[in-house]
Amino acid sequence: MGGKRSGVRAASKSSIEISFMYEGQQCRERVPLVPSPANLKRAEQHKASIELAIYNSTFDYAATFPKSKRAARVGYRTGQIPLSNYLDAWLTKKEAHLKASTLDGYRKIINGVLNPKLGTTPLVLLTRKMCKDAFASIEATNKRLANVQSCLRSALGDAVDDELIESNPLAGWTYSVKGKPKTEDEIDPFTKAEQAAILEAATGQYRNLLQFAFWTGLRTSELVALEWGDIDWLRGEARISRGLTKAAKEAELPKTAAGLRDVKLLPMALAALEEQKAHTYIAGAQVFHDPRYGKPFDGDQAIRKSFWIPTLRRAKVRYRNPYQTRHTYASMMLSAGEHPMWVAKQMGHSSWVMIARVYGRYIPNDGDTSGSKAAELFGTPVQIPSGELNQSSSV
């Protein structure tokens, strides 16, 4: 097969290995060529072109070896790689810095939306118009569109920091569709009658979990991670300090400091815990278990699949996702006149601004006397001229 060729050798009956130095490391990659004398010569020429590109700082590892595992580690130099390659590598780098649930959400967005819509576009050639056209073809709510853009905007921001592109085409711009439902429109709480029907249709631990959810406003991930040690029976509070999602291997801390909180347990929530004691209290770990397997839930998705859908069917209640139990709690508290700031604290929000924006329509304003107490306490009596008083009396 010819004389010795430095850095090129037959790796198998159907491939040739090329060896070269890149960023101080020895790299070995295979090309799908039968190692005939002619193909080995072609491989030598290919190796020479690679080394020239490395010398000129124009070598694009991912474009040259798109199936290489090394490409995701060594980075890129020109930005000419397809967006899909960059996003996949970006996601790999983010694994050590993002919560499992966030990482899983990004992965679904990249694989399900961004790569199919924009993946073949070279990173350096991506424009705002391309993004706008891609987003316009997505059938989704504005909330979903915002999540997609947030993922891409973050990835492109890192590409700018890495000097792969000069600017982020999504910086300072957001695409939305007029007439699409807003976040507020997704609030669809259960009525008092619907709650009663749902609890009537549920039994055992399922019923306890649902009643506790309706009267604490916990996220589903927080419900399945709650432990008996988190319950302060003397103060009537639950310490919320972790959440467990299907994507996570173990419970994780909340995303924000406000997520770490003590939730006041109202009588209905305490009653649910008292009933639940008979099932899991002796074990002393998670409060709520999956009765199908006699062990804690492995994530928040199990609740929806195991009993939420069947329970709503038996109750003959229109379907909403399990997260609506949280919205139901907020709407009940606000409708009853509880202070928005207290509700925000209970639900793990840093301020009541989001509560007012999302749940504002549930805050009662009938007979609003706002400001009257301040006027009475600090105000100065206004003297109305006698002429005006007489005129007003005669009207």
C-alpha positions in Angstrom: 0.0 0.0 0.0 2.9 2.3 -0.5 5.6 3.8 1.8 5.2 5.2 5.3 2.8 8.1 5.6 3.1 10.3 8.7 -0.2 10.8 10.4 -2.2 8.7 8.0 -3.0 5.0 8.4 -5.5 2.3 7.6 -7.8 2.0 10.6 -10.1 -0.7 9.3 -11.2 -2.2 6.0 -13.5 0.8 5.4 -11.8 3.8 7.2 -8.6 5.8 7.3 -7.3 7.5 10.5 -5.8 11.0 10.2 -3.7 12.2 13.1 -2.8 15.9 13.7 -2.0 18.4 16.4 -4.6 20.9 17.4 -4.4 23.3 20.4 -1.5 21.3 21.8 -3.4 18.0 21.7 -3.0 15.0 19.5 -6.2 14.5 17.6 -7.2 11.3 15.7 -10.2 11.2 13.4 -11.5 8.7 10.9 -12.7 9.3 7.4 -15.0 6.7 5.7 -12.6 5.6 2.9 -11.4 2.2 1.9 -7.6 2.4 2.6 -6.4 1.9 -0.9 -3.2 3.5 -2.1 -5.2 6.3 -3.9 -7.4 6.9 -0.9 -4.4 7.0 1.5 -2.9 9.7 -0.8 -6.2 11.6 -0.7 -6.1 11.3 3.1 -2.6 12.8 3.2 -3.8 15.8 1.1 -6.8 16.2 3.5 -4.5 16.1 6.5 -2.3 18.8 4.8 -5.3 21.1 4.2 -6.3 20.6 7.9 -2.9 21.6 9.1 -2.9 24.7 6.8 -6.3 25.7 8.2 -5.0 25.3 11.7 -2.0 27.5 10.9 -4.2 30.2 9.4 -6.7 30.0 12.4 -9.5 29.1 10.0 -9.9 25.4 11.0 -13.5 24.5 11.9 -13.4 21.2 13.8 -17.1 20.5 13.7 -17.5 21.3 10.1 -14.6 19.1 9.2 -15.6 16.2 11.5 -19.3 16.7 12.2 -19.6 13.3 14.0 -16.6 13.8 16.2 -17.0 13.8 20.0 -14.0 16.0 20.3 -15.7 18.8 18.3 -17.9 19.6 21.3 -14.9 19.9 23.6 -12.4 21.9 21.6 -14.7 24.7 20.5 -14.9 26.6 17.2 -12.8 29.3 15.6 -14.8 30.8 12.8 -18.5 30.6 13.5 -19.1 28.9 10.2 -20.4 25.8 11.8 -24.1 25.0 11.6 -26.2 26.4 14.4 -27.3 22.9 15.4 -23.6 21.9 16.0 -23.0 25.0 18.1 -26.2 24.5 20.2 -25.4 20.9 20.9 -22.0 21.8 22.1 -23.3 24.7 24.1 -25.8 22.5 25.8 -23.0 20.1 26.7 -21.0 22.9 28.3 -24.0 24.1 30.3 -24.6 20.7 31.9 -22.4 21.6 34.9 -24.1 25.0 35.5 -27.8 24.4 35.0 -30.5 22.6 37.0 -31.5 19.3 35.5 -35.0 20.6 34.8 -33.7 23.7 33.1 -31.3 21.7 31.0 -34.0 19.3 30.1 -36.2 22.2 28.9 -33.4 23.6 26.8 -32.7 20.2 25.3 -36.4 19.9 24.3 -36.4 23.4 22.7 -33.1 22.8 20.8 -34.0 19.3 19.5 -37.7 20.0 18.9 -37.7 23.6 17.6 -34.3 25.3 17.0 -32.4 22.6 15.2 -35.3 21.6 12.9 -36.1 25.3 12.1 -32.6 26.9 12.0 -30.1 24.1 12.5 -28.5 24.2 9.1 -27.9 27.9 9.2 -24.2 28.8 9.8 -23.9 30.4 13.2 -22.1 33.5 11.8 -24.9 34.1 9.2 -27.9 33.9 11.6 -29.9 37.1 11.4 -32.9 38.5 13.2 -35.1 38.1 10.1 -34.2 34.4 9.9 -35.2 34.0 13.6 -38.4 36.0 13.0 -39.4 33.8 10.1 -38.7 30.6 12.1 -40.7 31.8 15.1 -43.6 32.8 12.9 -43.9 29.3 11.7 -44.3 27.9 15.2 -47.8 27.1 16.4 -47.4 28.1 20.1 -48.5 30.6 22.7 -46.4 33.7 23.3 -45.2 32.1 26.6 -43.8 29.2 24.6 -42.3 31.5 22.0 -40.6 33.5 24.8 -39.1 30.3 26.2 -37.7 29.3 22.8 -36.2 32.8 22.4 -34.8 32.8 25.9 -32.9 29.6 25.2 -31.5 30.8 21.8 -30.7 34.3 23.2 -28.7 32.8 26.0 -26.7 30.5 23.6 -26.0 33.4 21.2 -24.9 35.6 24.0 -22.3 33.0 24.9 -21.2 32.8 21.3 -20.6 36.6 21.4 -18.5 36.2 24.6 -16.5 33.4 22.9 -15.9 35.8 19.9 -17.6 33.4 17.5 -20.0 36.1 16.3 -19.9 39.9 16.6 -23.4 40.5 18.0 -26.4 38.7 19.3 -29.3 39.0 16.8 -31.9 38.5 19.6 -30.4 41.1 21.9 -33.0 43.7 22.9 -35.7 42.1 20.7 -38.5 39.7 21.3 -40.9 38.2 18.8 -44.6 37.7 19.8 -47.8 37.2 18.0 -50.8 39.5 18.5 -53.9 37.6 19.7 -51.9 34.8 21.1 -52.8 33.9 24.7 -50.7 35.7 27.4 -49.5 34.1 30.6 -52.5 35.5 32.4 -54.9 33.7 30.1 -53.4 30.4 31.1 -54.6 30.9 34.7 -57.6 28.5 34.8 -58.4 27.7 38.5 -60.8 25.1 39.7 -64.0 26.3 41.3 -65.1 25.3 44.8 -67.6 22.7 43.3 -64.9 21.3 41.0 -62.4 20.9 43.9 -65.1 19.0 45.9 -65.8 16.7 42.9 -62.0 16.1 42.4 -61.5 15.2 46.1 -64.6 13.0 46.1 -63.2 11.1 43.1 -59.8 10.6 44.6 -58.9 8.2 47.4 -56.2 7.5 49.9 -52.8 9.1 49.4 -54.0 10.7 46.1 -56.8 12.5 47.9 -54.4 13.7 50.6 -51.9 15.0 48.1 -54.6 16.9 46.1 -56.1 18.5 49.1 -52.7 19.5 50.3 -51.9 20.9 46.9 -55.1 23.0 46.7 -54.5 24.5 50.1 -50.7 25.2 49.9 -50.1 26.3 46.3 -46.9 24.2 46.1 -45.5 23.4 42.7 -45.8 19.7 41.7 -42.1 19.3 42.0 -42.2 20.7 45.5 -45.0 18.4 46.5 -43.1 15.2 45.6 -39.9 16.4 47.3 -41.6 17.4 50.6 -40.4 15.4 53.6 -41.9 14.9 57.0 -38.9 16.6 58.5 -39.9 19.8 56.7 -43.2 20.0 58.7 -43.1 22.3 61.8 -46.2 21.0 63.7 -45.9 23.6 66.5 -45.8 26.6 64.2 -48.1 25.0 61.6 -45.6 25.6 58.7 -43.9 23.6 56.0 -40.3 24.4 55.0 -40.0 24.4 51.3 -36.4 24.0 50.2 -36.2 21.6 47.3 -38.0 20.3 44.2 -37.9 17.1 42.3 -38.5 16.9 38.5 -38.4 13.9 36.2 -35.3 15.3 34.5 -33.4 15.5 37.9 -31.7 12.5 39.5 -32.3 14.0 42.9 -34.1 16.9 44.5 -32.7 20.3 43.7 -32.7 23.7 45.3 -35.2 26.3 44.1 -34.2 28.6 41.2 -34.5 31.8 43.4 -33.9 32.7 47.0 -37.6 33.4 47.4 -38.3 29.8 46.6 -36.8 28.9 50.0 -39.7 29.7 52.2 -42.0 28.7 55.1 -45.5 28.1 54.0 -48.3 28.6 56.5 -50.4 25.4 56.7 -54.1 26.2 56.7 -56.6 23.8 58.4 -57.4 21.9 55.2 -53.7 21.4 54.5 -53.0 20.2 58.1 -56.0 17.8 57.8 -54.5 16.3 54.7 -51.2 15.7 56.5 -52.9 14.1 59.4 -54.6 11.7 57.1 -51.3 11.0 55.3 -49.6 10.0 58.5 -51.1 6.6 58.3 -49.4 5.9 55.0 -45.8 7.3 55.2 -45.1 8.9 58.5 -43.3 6.0 60.1 -40.9 5.8 57.1 -39.9 9.4 57.9 -38.8 10.6 54.4 -41.1 11.9 51.7 -44.6 12.8 52.7 -46.3 11.6 49.6 -45.6 8.2 48.0 -46.8 6.6 44.7 -49.2 3.9 45.9 -48.6 1.9 42.8 -45.1 1.1 43.9 -45.1 1.9 47.6 -42.2 4.4 47.3 -41.7 8.1 46.7 -42.5 9.6 43.4 -39.6 9.7 41.0 -40.5 13.1 39.7 -43.4 15.6 39.1 -44.5 13.9 35.8 -45.6 10.7 37.5 -48.5 12.5 39.2 -50.2 13.5 36.0 -49.8 10.1 34.4 -50.6 7.9 37.4 -53.8 9.5 38.8 -54.4 13.1 37.8 -56.0 12.4 34.4 -58.1 9.4 35.6 -59.3 11.4 38.7 -60.5 14.3 36.6 -62.3 11.9 34.3 -64.1 10.3 37.2 -65.0 13.7 38.7 -66.3 14.8 35.2 -64.2 18.0 35.5 -62.8 19.7 32.5 -59.1 18.8 32.1 -56.5 21.3 33.2 -52.9 20.4 34.1 -51.8 19.7 37.7 -50.2 23.1 38.0 -53.6 24.6 38.1 -53.9 23.5 41.7 -51.3 26.3 42.4 -53.3 28.8 40.5 -56.4 27.7 42.4 -54.7 28.4 45.7 -53.7 31.9 44.6 -57.1 32.7 43.3 -58.8 31.5 46.5 -56.5 33.5 48.8 -56.8 36.7 46.8 -60.6 36.4 46.3 -60.9 36.0 50.1 -59.1 39.3 50.6 -55.7 38.0 51.7 -52.9 40.5 51.2 -51.1 40.0 47.9 -47.7 40.3 49.5 -48.6 37.4 51.9 -49.8 35.3 49.0 -46.5 36.1 47.1 -44.5 35.0 50.1 -46.5 31.8 50.4 -46.0 30.9 46.7 -42.3 31.7 46.7 -42.3 35.0 44.7 -39.9 37.8 45.7 -42.5 40.5 45.3 -46.2 40.9 44.8 -45.8 42.5 41.4 -46.2 39.2 39.6 -49.1 38.2 41.8 -50.9 41.5 40.9 -50.1 41.1 37.2 -51.1 37.5 36.9 -53.9 37.2 39.4 -55.0 40.8 39.5 -58.6 39.9 38.4 -59.0 37.9 41.6 -58.2 40.7 43.9 -61.6 42.1 45.1 -62.3 45.8 44.6 -66.0 46.0 45.6 -66.6 48.8 48.1 -63.0 49.8 47.7 -62.1 52.3 50.5 -58.4 52.5 49.6 -56.8 55.7 51.0 -59.7 56.5 53.3 -57.9 55.6 56.4 -54.9 57.7 55.5 -57.1 60.6 54.6 -58.9 60.3 58.0 -55.7 60.0 60.0 -53.5 62.5 58.3 -55.8 64.8 56.3 -56.8 68.3 57.2 -60.5 69.2 57.2 -61.3 71.2 54.0 -63.3 74.4 54.6 -65.9 74.9 51.9 -66.9 78.5 51.4 -70.5 79.1 52.6 -71.6 80.4 49.2 -70.5 77.2 47.5 -72.1 75.2 50.3 -75.4 77.0 49.8 -75.1 76.6 46.0 -74.5 72.9 46.3 -77.4 72.5 48.7 -79.8 74.1 46.3 -78.9 71.8 43.4 
